[in-house]
């Protein structure tokens, strides 16, 4: 079952890989790209899970939402030159 699509500006890069003998076809380039994307997403999922576990295991008490908001507002004001 074939699928047609456009790679837009990436078409030339895919064809270059085929012409250089790095891959057998543009389809193979796309498959390799999808596999790389799957690996990247899996790594990000692992990182997020690790960060979440770390945050949940943090024994410090939670910070009140209003304190977080005011701290972010102050930080934003400082970075943008707005406010005191």
LINLINPE-V518498 format. One record per run of one state. SS is the DSSP state (H for helix, E for strand, - for the rest). FROM is the first residue (numbers start at 1). TO is the last residue. Records with the same first field share a line. If there is no record, write none. Layout:
# LINLINPE-V518498
SS=FROM-TO + FROM-TO
This chain:
# LINLINPE-V518498
-=1-7 + 20-25 + 58-64 + 81-84
H=8-19 + 26-57 + 65-80
